[in-house]
Amino acid sequence: MPPTSSAFASASASAARDVHGALRLTHTGLIRAAGADAATFLHGQLTNDFTGLGLGDARLAAYCSAKGRMYASLIGFKHAHDEFWLACRREVLAPTLKRLRMYVLRAKAVLSEADASIALLGLAGAPAVAALPGQAATLAVWRKLDVADGAHLVRLPDGAGQPRWLWAGPAAAAEALLATLPALPLDHWDWLEVRSGVAPVLAATSEAFVPQMLNYELVGGVNFHKGCYPGQEIVARSQYRGTLKRRAVLMHTAAAPLAGQELYWSGDAGQPSGLVALAAPAPDGGHDLIAEIKLAVLEGGDLHLGGPDGPLLERRPLPYPLPTDATA
C-alpha cells in the first residue's frame, strides 16, 4: 500500500518554502544535434518521439542499450527547425555522445557538445515566477517557451510543490538572469529533483535500469507508439507482458546515501533488493532519495541502506501514483 501523505505533504511544503531561486547547472551538459536528419536520427535512438517534436515541446527520454538498460537520460527540445538541444548529466555525457556518433553513419546529422557560450540554469519557486515571462507560470510540464536573447525555458515536474524550469541560452543572458534571483544551492536543487520523482541516470547507475524501473513511462519518458530504437523490444515486453518486477519509490533516511548504493530488505536480507538512483540532503534534516526496488518489498518489512543492518529507510509518497499503489 502507498504511504499516507497528508502529514508528509504539510511538512514538505514547510521545508520547501525557502528552497527557491536559480543556479548554474554545472553538473549538466548539453548535446547539440543539427542537420536535416537530426529528428529522424534521434527518433531512432531514444525512447521518445522526436519526429513529432514541435517548437513548443520538450521530451524526457532514455538512451538504452540493446538489452533495454539506460545508458543516459536526456531532456530534448528544438533550438531551431533542424537543431535539437539535449540536456544530460555531465558525468555520462561524453560516453553518450561518443556512442550516439557511432550510429550517425550516412544520416545528415552532426552531434557535438555545446561549448561555454551556452549555459544551463535551474529555476525554482515564486522568485522565478516573478522574474520570468507571464506564460512561464502556466506552462505545462515538458513544454518549452522561447524567451528573450534566444534562450529556451522548459517546464520540469514540480519538486516538493515548487515549480521548476530548465533555462538554456547564451551565457551572458544567464548571468543577467542569475543577478535578479536568489542563489539556490546545488543540494537544494538536487533535493527538488529527488522530490519530483524523476531520477536522471548518473555514472553510478548507467546500464542499471530499464526505463520502467525509474517510472519513466509514468512521467512522459517513453513513447510506446513510435518505431524501433535500441532496447525497444525489451522495454515493450516489460510493459505489455507483465515482466516488470521493480519500480522507483521515494524514501527518507537519517544517513547520507550515494547513487548506486544497494538497499537490503528484511524479508530477504541475503541479497540486495534495490539501488539508490538519486539522493540529496533534505532541508529539514536527513536525506531524501529515489530508489529502485523489488515490488515484493512493498508488501511489508524493513528496508536498510548499504547492508542488512544499515540505516533504516522510510518510504514517502511519490508525487504520482505507481500502478501497484493505484490497484492496491
N, C-alpha and C positions, 0 to 999 in steps of 0.2 A: 504494500500500500504506500502511496506517496506520503511524505511527512506533512504534518499540519503546517499551515503557512501564515496564519494571522499574526501571531506574536513575532514571528521572524520578519514578516513584511514591515511591521511597525519599527522594529529595531533596525532593519535595513535602511529604511527611509531616514532615520535619525543619523545613522553612520554616514550615509551618502550626502547629507546636507551640505557639507563643506568640501565635498570631492567634486570640484568643477574647475574649469579654466582651459588652458591649452598647453601643449608641449610639442617639441620636435620628436617625431617617432624615429629615434636613432636606431632602434632595433629592427626597423622595417625598411626594405629597399623597394625599388621599382624596376620591373622589366618592361621594356617597350617592344611591341610587335607591330611593325609597319609594312605596308605593301598591299597590293591588290588581293592577295590570297590570305592575308593575315586572319580574317574572320574564319574562313573555312579551315585553316590550319589549326587554330585554337579550338575550334569546334570538334575537330577530330582527335584532340589530345586531352581535353579537360572534361569534367563530369557535367558541365552545364552548357546551355545553349548560347553560342556566340554569333552564329549567323543571324539570329533574330534580335541581337542586342541593339537597342535604339540609343540615341544620344542622351536620352534621359534615364537610361537604365544602368544598373551595376549588377554584377554577378559574384556571388561566392562560389568557388569551385575548388575541386581537388584535382591534383595531377597524380595519377596512380601507376603502379607497376602492373605488369601483365597478370599478377596474382591479386589485383584489386587493392593493394596496400598503398596508402597515401605517401608519396614522396614529399609533397608540399601542399599547402592550401594557399589560395590566391583570391584577391578581390579585384575583379577586372571591370573596366569601363572604357568607353571610347574617348580618346582625346580629340580625334578628328575622324573624318569619314573612313580612312584606311589606316588609322593608327590606334592601337589599344595600349592602355597602361594597366599593369598587373602588379598590385602591391603584395609583397611576400616577406615573411620573416627573413631578415638578412642572413641568418645562420644557415639557411637552406637555399638561399637564392643562387649562389654560384653553381652548385651541382644541378639545380633545377634548370637553370639557363643552359648549361652545357648539355644536359640530356635532351631538352627540347630542340636545341640546334641540330642534334644528330638526325632528327626526323624531318627537318625542313625540306631536304632533298631538292626537288625542282620547283617547289612552291615559291611564288613570288611574295616572300615574307622575310624580313630582316629582324632578328631579335638581338637586343642589346640591353645592357644595364644603364639606367639613367644616371647621368653624372650629377655633380654637386649643384648644378644650376636649377635642378628640380628638388623641391623639399616636400616632405610629408609631415603633416601635423595631425594630432589628435585633439578634438574639441569636445567639451562636455559641459552640460548643465546650463543654468539660467544665464550666466555671463556670456556664453557662446551664443545663445539665442538672441541676446540683445545686440551682439556685435555682427551677426550675420544678416543677410537679406531676409525679408519677411517670409519668403516661401520656405526657408530652411526649417522653420519650426513645424510645418505641416508636411514636410517631405516624408514619404513612406519609406520604410526600411528597404534597402537595396535599390533605392532610386538615386539618381545623380542630378545635380544642379550645376550648370556652368555659371561661374561668378566672375567678379572683376579680375583684371590682369591675366586673363587666360587660365585661371585656376578652376578646379573642379571640387565639388563638395558631394560626398557620398554619405547618405544616412545609414548608420550602423544600428544593429539591435541595441536597445537601451540596456544599461547596466545599473542594477540596483535602483531602477526608476529614473535614472538620469539619461536624458537624450545624448547621443554621441554622434560625431561625424568624423569622417576621414577627409582631410583637406589635402589636395595635391596641386602644386603650382610652382611658379618661379620663386627662387629662394629670397629675392628682395621683397616680394609681396608677403612671403611667410614671416619675415622679420617684422614687417609693419603690423601684421595682424597679431603676432605674439605680443607686441608692445602695448596692445589695447586690452589684453586679457590677463587674469591672474595666472601665475605659473602653476601648472599641475604636475606634481611629482610622478615619475615613471611608475613607481609602485602603486600609486593611486589609479593610474590609467590601466595598469595590468589587473588591478582588483575589479575595476568596472568591466574589463574584458572577461574575467572569470565569471562575474555575476551576470553577464549577458547569456551565458550558457553556450557560447560558440568558441571553441578552443582552436587556435591555429596549430599547424604542425610545426614542431621545433626539431632541431638536430637530434635531440634525445628521443624523439618519438617518430622520426621519419621511418616509414615502412612498418610501423607498429599497428596501424588501424585501417580497416575497411571504412569507407565514409560513414556508414550507418553506426559504427561503433562510437563515433563522435556526434551522432544525431544529425549529420549534415543533411539528410533528406527531409528532416523536420524543420530546418531553418533556411531552406531555399538553396542548398548547395549541390543538389543532384537533380538532373532532369532525366526522367525515365522514358521520355518520348523522342529523344534525339537519336542520332546514329551512333555508330561504334566509336569507342575510344579505348586506350589501354586499360585492361581490367574490367571492361564493361560487363562481360558475361558473369564474372564473379559478383560484382555489385548488384546486378539484376537478380541473380539467383538468390542472394541474401535477402532481397526484398520480397520476392514472389514465392519462394519455396519454403519460407519459414525456417531458414537455417541460421538466422542471426541469434546468437546466444549471449551477446554482450552489448552494453549501452554505456553512455556517458551520464554521470549524475553530478550534482553539486554537493560538496561536503565541506566540513569545517573541522579544524584540529588546532590544538594548542601549539603543535610543533611547526617546523618550517619545512614543508615538502619541497621536493625537487622534481621537475619534469622527468619522466622516465622511472621514477621510484615505484617500487612494487607495493601492492596492498595485499593484506592477508585477512582471510575470513575465518571466524571461529568455527564455522561448520566444516571446514576443510583446511586446517592450518598447515598441512604438509606441503602445500604448493601455493604460489601467488594466485590471487583471484582478481587482480586488477592492476591498473597502471595510472600514475598521475600524468595527466595531459598538460595542465597549466595550473599554476598556483601563485598566490600573491598575499602579502600581509593585509589583514582586514583593519580598517581604521579604528574599530572598536576593540581590537585585540585578537590574538590568534591569527590563523591563516585560513583563507578560503581556497578551494581548489575544484577543478573539474577532473574527475577520474573516470576512466573506462573500467567497467566491472562486469563480471558474470551476472546475468539476470537472476541466477539462483540465489545470490546473496541478498536480494531484495525481499526474500521470503522470511528473513529473521536472522538473528545472530549479530555478532560484533565485527567491525572492520578495524584493522590496525595498519599503521603506516610503517613500512620498511621491514616488518617481521611479525610473527605471531604474537609477540609481547611488546610490539611497538606502540606509539601513541595512539589513543583511541580516535576514531573518526566518527563524526556525527553527520548524518545525511540532512541536507537542506533542500527546499523545493526549488526546482528549476523555474525559469520564467515562462516555460511552455510545458505542456503535458507530454510524458512519454506514453507510447501505446500501451505499455504494461500498466501504467497508472490509470489511463483512461478506461481500461476494461476491467480494472480490479474491483 
